[in-house]
Amino acid sequence: MVPVEIAKDLFFIQRGYLNANHFVWRGERPVLIDTGYKADFPETVRKFQALDVDPATVGMIVNTHTHCDHIGGNRRIQEASGCEIAMHRIGKHFIDHRDDWSTWWRFYGQKAEFFNCTRALEDGDLLDIGPHRFQVHYTPGHAADGIVLYCPKSRILISSDTLWEQDMAVMTLAVEGSRALFDMADSIEKISGLEVDIVYPGHGPSFTDFGDAVERCRRRIDRFLAEPEAVGADVMKKIMIYTLLMHRQVLADRFFDLIRSAPWFDMTAERYFADDRYGVFQRFFGELKERGLILETDGVLTTPVQP
């Protein structure tokens, strides 16, 4: 995707499903918002360099939360540049205490590295990205440390994984707790009162139908509250695809063992489904194959979903 200048010298870089979208303020000491997945770091660097931004000159990284697809480049960029890294104080606590469970890394079997978080953000803080002043809004639900960034002057919302246009980010109640859906509902209500002209989400393209996206998210939360199994089904399908993206390709006869090698599968199956573990796997694996989201060629699995 070609970077889009959304404000003076502030660029939006859209990535695929494996990596979070990036934002780059191009200045003497550049500012980055979210740094993608660790394994894709070379491609992330190429995208920054296309904007004439050298990671060794970065002055600050801002993370919208600590999930692996948002912090994957942090350590290497910080080692090269000595930059500040800012995130919500809860995320800072996870990083400071090397908590790879609350960050989801160990739960989902993801690759990530700890780093030095130098600045704790609070709800209501003002954050300067170059000359652009953003408000920090704390939005837990998807992640305990989730934030969005809002610029009242330009009416831009960097919504991260709190608000997508058509879908909703995966809800991991096994880590976030049973109140996570209620937290998510409160976060959506909180941001719904902002005056927004355009939204730049954590995944997918920008969009302008802010009100419609809010309503779709409300309906999704209501459905998840009414049908808990739907939460489990969403986790199963999204994380199977995400696992394939992480590994690029997997032998078909090894995929079930790979899926079960991280805690998420058994814990999700136990929480939401009565079937045996292999039966649960076959149900959602079969659905994804039928929809063409998992492809099998000569005994090798891949996904057409863009990384």
Secondary structure, 3 states (H helix, E strand, C coil): CCCEEEECCEEEECCCCCCCCEEEECCCCCEEECCCCHHHHHHHHHHHHCCCCCHHHCCEEECCCCCHHHHCCHHHHHHHHCCEEEEEHHHHHHHHCCCCCCCCHHHHCCCCCCCCCCEEECCCCEEEECCEEEEEEECCCCCCCCEEEEECCCCEEEEECCCCCCCCCCCCHHHHCCCHHHHHHHHHHHHHCCCCCEEEECCCCCECCHHHHHHHHHHHHHHHHHCHHHHHHHHHHHHHHHHHHHHCCEEHHHHHHHHHCCHHHHHHHHHHCCCCHHHHHHHHHHHHHHCCCCEEECCEEECCCCC
